Amino acid sequence: MNQNELDYLKEKLTDQLDGLLRQGGETVNGVRSQDGQFSDPLDRASYDEAQGNMLRIRDRESRLINKIRNALACMEDGTYGICELCDEEISFKRLEARPVTTKCIQCKRKEEKLER
């Protein structure tokens, strides 16, 4: 992978990280502002269910945030784009599609085959 490709992926990851962190902050503020403002128990139940769904989504996003941070750290230490299983270079095309991946497509396919 050349430096231009690496810079492109770094910018892509940084932008995604910024967006996720901003959304997380908005969720926290939204939960605080609505808490206790329901006179109807059904409205409250509906709101609680929606908030539960939103928090599950944010939980998944927090895991993605950790993966993005790990990918950025790997970029800094020079190990980004190397498959953690076979130590071969991960193709730019794969990294462009999934910049947080730590496995080349061949190893990922083998892993998914074993999971079935």
Secondary structure, 3 states (H helix, E strand, C coil): CCHHHHHHHHHHHHHHHHHHHHHHHHHHHHHHHHCCCCCCHHHHHHHHHHHHHHHHHHHHHHHHHHHHHHHHHHHHHCCCCECCCCCCECCHHHHHHCCCCCCCHHHHHHHHHHHC
